[in-house]
Amino acid sequence: MEILGWATANPAILWALVGIGFLLVELAAPGGFFLSFALAGFLTALAAYFGWIGGGIVPLLVFAILGAATILPLRRLLARFRPRVKDINDY
């Protein structure tokens, strides 16, 4: 009996669940790091839905490459909206 048999039948659902999981982890540990992997999970789900990627190890490689490629741009984008706090040593 497979626990996630319904999700493994459709890889797009599985990768969307991975994205949701990383969003939940980001809520527990804010900082923007896991947000890039959530975005990579959703982009991989989109690619799997349209059939741009096949089965096997290819979706995992796409997820890893997208996750690594989105870390720095998202951190820079989030840094613009982070409130500026003066350092205690500046007083």
Secondary structure, DSSP 8 states (H G I E B T S, - for coil): --TTHHHHTSHHHHHHHHHHHHHHHHHHS-SSHHHHHHHHHHHHHHHHHTTSS-STTHHHHHHHHHHHHHHHHHHHHHHHHS-----GGG-
